[in-house]
Amino acid sequence: MSHPNKIKGTRYEGEVADYIDARKPYPVERRALHGSVDRGDLVGVPDWAIECKAVQAWAKELHSFIHEAEVQAENAGVPFGCVVVKRRNRPVEDSYVVMSLRQFTEVLP
């Protein structure tokens, strides 16, 4: 049996994938584990590596989460990485999407 936090994280990844998938014209799903070269938690969003986090004390770890997402974007060969962070006791659509200002300015038209 998996650790309860792993189960919670896996469930959240599925919720985020389902939410995006239902609203966009491309198929989005959880990515299978990919060994030591992590490419993000979701697959299907063009040009993005998406890391999902369902943790309580995320604020002090935010810098490492963003770095992780940017490394995953590089591993996946896509230009952008972001972190989707679960808000406690809130539905998936109220999650936060976080990225570096550097990458945000690249996304802006």
C-alpha atoms as a printed R data frame, in Angstrom:
    type eleno elety resid chain resno       x      y       z
1   ATOM     1    CA   MET     A     1   0.000  0.000   0.000
2   ATOM     2    CA   SER     A     2   1.325  3.455  -0.910
3   ATOM     3    CA   HIS     A     3   2.018  6.165   1.625
4   ATOM     4    CA   PRO     A     4  -1.083  8.352   2.326
5   ATOM     5    CA   ASN     A     5   0.705 11.514   1.107
6   ATOM     6    CA   LYS     A     6   1.626  9.778  -2.163
7   ATOM     7    CA   ILE     A     7  -2.005  8.763  -2.623
8   ATOM     8    CA   LYS     A     8  -3.125 12.347  -1.927
9   ATOM     9    CA   GLY     A     9  -0.603 13.742  -4.423
10  ATOM    10    CA   THR     A    10  -1.551 11.250  -7.119
11  ATOM    11    CA   ARG     A    11  -5.238 12.059  -6.651
12  ATOM    12    CA   TYR     A    12  -4.530 15.804  -6.918
13  ATOM    13    CA   GLU     A    13  -2.500 15.331 -10.116
14  ATOM    14    CA   GLY     A    14  -5.487 13.506 -11.605
15  ATOM    15    CA   GLU     A    15  -7.881 16.275 -10.534
16  ATOM    16    CA   VAL     A    16  -5.695 18.961 -12.142
17  ATOM    17    CA   ALA     A    17  -5.330 16.920 -15.337
18  ATOM    18    CA   ASP     A    18  -9.092 16.330 -15.501
19  ATOM    19    CA   TYR     A    19  -9.834 20.027 -14.892
20  ATOM    20    CA   ILE     A    20  -7.531 21.216 -17.694
21  ATOM    21    CA   ASP     A    21  -8.575 18.377 -20.017
22  ATOM    22    CA   ALA     A    22 -12.271 19.300 -19.692
23  ATOM    23    CA   ARG     A    23 -11.578 22.915 -20.649
24  ATOM    24    CA   LYS     A    24  -8.979 22.739 -23.415
25  ATOM    25    CA   PRO     A    25  -8.954 21.190 -26.910
26  ATOM    26    CA   TYR     A    26  -5.959 18.925 -26.233
27  ATOM    27    CA   PRO     A    27  -5.858 15.756 -24.130
28  ATOM    28    CA   VAL     A    28  -4.187 16.235 -20.732
29  ATOM    29    CA   GLU     A    29  -3.329 13.390 -18.385
30  ATOM    30    CA   ARG     A    30  -0.989 12.365 -15.604
31  ATOM    31    CA   ARG     A    31   2.458 11.445 -16.810
32  ATOM    32    CA   ALA     A    32   3.786  8.022 -15.875
33  ATOM    33    CA   LEU     A    33   6.860  8.109 -13.644
34  ATOM    34    CA   HIS     A    34   9.926  8.587 -15.797
35  ATOM    35    CA   GLY     A    35  12.960  7.607 -13.724
36  ATOM    36    CA   SER     A    36  15.607 10.146 -12.757
37  ATOM    37    CA   VAL     A    37  14.852 12.589 -15.600
38  ATOM    38    CA   ASP     A    38  11.544 14.011 -14.391
39  ATOM    39    CA   ARG     A    39   9.536 15.869 -17.043
40  ATOM    40    CA   GLY     A    40   6.611 17.049 -14.880
41  ATOM    41    CA   ASP     A    41   3.423 15.515 -13.553
42  ATOM    42    CA   LEU     A    42   1.110 16.216 -16.496
43  ATOM    43    CA   VAL     A    43   1.462 15.575 -20.216
44  ATOM    44    CA   GLY     A    44  -0.489 17.155 -23.055
45  ATOM    45    CA   VAL     A    45  -0.283 20.913 -22.423
46  ATOM    46    CA   PRO     A    46   1.747 22.272 -25.363
47  ATOM    47    CA   ASP     A    47   5.014 24.010 -24.382
48  ATOM    48    CA   TRP     A    48   4.568 23.370 -20.636
49  ATOM    49    CA   ALA     A    49   5.961 21.119 -17.927
50  ATOM    50    CA   ILE     A    50   3.473 21.160 -15.051
51  ATOM    51    CA   GLU     A    51   4.408 20.087 -11.533
52  ATOM    52    CA   CYS     A    52   1.533 19.525  -9.078
53  ATOM    53    CA   LYS     A    53   1.924 19.908  -5.316
54  ATOM    54    CA   ALA     A    54  -0.617 19.017  -2.635
55  ATOM    55    CA   VAL     A    55   1.328 20.024   0.472
56  ATOM    56    CA   GLN     A    56   0.305 22.022   3.536
57  ATOM    57    CA   ALA     A    57   3.441 24.097   4.156
58  ATOM    58    CA   TRP     A    58   4.259 25.042   0.569
59  ATOM    59    CA   ALA     A    59   5.206 28.721   0.989
60  ATOM    60    CA   LYS     A    60   8.693 28.089   2.345
61  ATOM    61    CA   GLU     A    61   9.335 25.456  -0.346
62  ATOM    62    CA   LEU     A    62   8.037 27.524  -3.256
63  ATOM    63    CA   HIS     A    63  11.485 28.445  -4.575
64  ATOM    64    CA   SER     A    64  12.469 24.774  -4.826
65  ATOM    65    CA   PHE     A    65   9.147 23.865  -6.478
66  ATOM    66    CA   ILE     A    66   9.654 26.537  -9.164
67  ATOM    67    CA   HIS     A    67  13.237 25.421  -9.761
68  ATOM    68    CA   GLU     A    68  11.989 21.826 -10.066
69  ATOM    69    CA   ALA     A    69   9.380 22.857 -12.656
70  ATOM    70    CA   GLU     A    70  11.966 24.745 -14.708
71  ATOM    71    CA   VAL     A    71  14.345 21.755 -14.682
72  ATOM    72    CA   GLN     A    72  11.458 19.510 -15.716
73  ATOM    73    CA   ALA     A    73  10.628 21.872 -18.600
74  ATOM    74    CA   GLU     A    74  14.238 21.610 -19.769
75  ATOM    75    CA   ASN     A    75  14.107 17.802 -19.438
76  ATOM    76    CA   ALA     A    76  10.859 17.725 -21.430
77  ATOM    77    CA   GLY     A    77  12.242 20.039 -24.121
78  ATOM    78    CA   VAL     A    78   9.525 22.678 -23.598
79  ATOM    79    CA   PRO     A    79   9.988 26.406 -22.926
80  ATOM    80    CA   PHE     A    80   7.853 26.797 -19.793
81  ATOM    81    CA   GLY     A    81   7.440 25.183 -16.385
82  ATOM    82    CA   CYS     A    82   4.997 26.004 -13.621
83  ATOM    83    CA   VAL     A    83   3.794 24.625 -10.323
84  ATOM    84    CA   VAL     A    84   0.109 24.037  -9.545
85  ATOM    85    CA   VAL     A    85  -0.325 24.243  -5.773
86  ATOM    86    CA   LYS     A    86  -3.417 22.935  -4.004
87  ATOM    87    CA   ARG     A    87  -5.251 25.332  -1.722
88  ATOM    88    CA   ARG     A    88  -6.244 23.529   1.444
89  ATOM    89    CA   ASN     A    89  -9.951 22.743   1.748
90  ATOM    90    CA   ARG     A    90 -10.675 24.279  -1.655
91  ATOM    91    CA   PRO     A    91 -11.723 22.706  -4.977
92  ATOM    92    CA   VAL     A    92  -9.109 22.086  -7.660
93  ATOM    93    CA   GLU     A    93 -10.124 25.162  -9.677
94  ATOM    94    CA   ASP     A    94  -9.019 27.393  -6.779
95  ATOM    95    CA   SER     A    95  -5.435 26.099  -6.937
96  ATOM    96    CA   TYR     A    96  -2.563 28.502  -7.525
97  ATOM    97    CA   VAL     A    97  -0.376 28.412 -10.632
98  ATOM    98    CA   VAL     A    98   3.123 29.718  -9.885
99  ATOM    99    CA   MET     A    99   6.119 30.413 -12.105
100 ATOM   100    CA   SER     A   100   9.145 32.669 -12.176
101 ATOM   101    CA   LEU     A   101   8.730 36.255 -13.359
102 ATOM   102    CA   ARG     A   102  11.354 35.540 -16.020
103 ATOM   103    CA   GLN     A   103   9.213 32.817 -17.578
104 ATOM   104    CA   PHE     A   104   6.005 34.798 -17.075
105 ATOM   105    CA   THR     A   105   7.382 37.678 -19.157
106 ATOM   106    CA   GLU     A   106   8.263 35.188 -21.899
107 ATOM   107    CA   VAL     A   107   4.630 34.008 -21.947
108 ATOM   108    CA   LEU     A   108   3.197 37.534 -22.227
109 ATOM   109    CA   PRO     A   109   2.376 38.699 -25.746
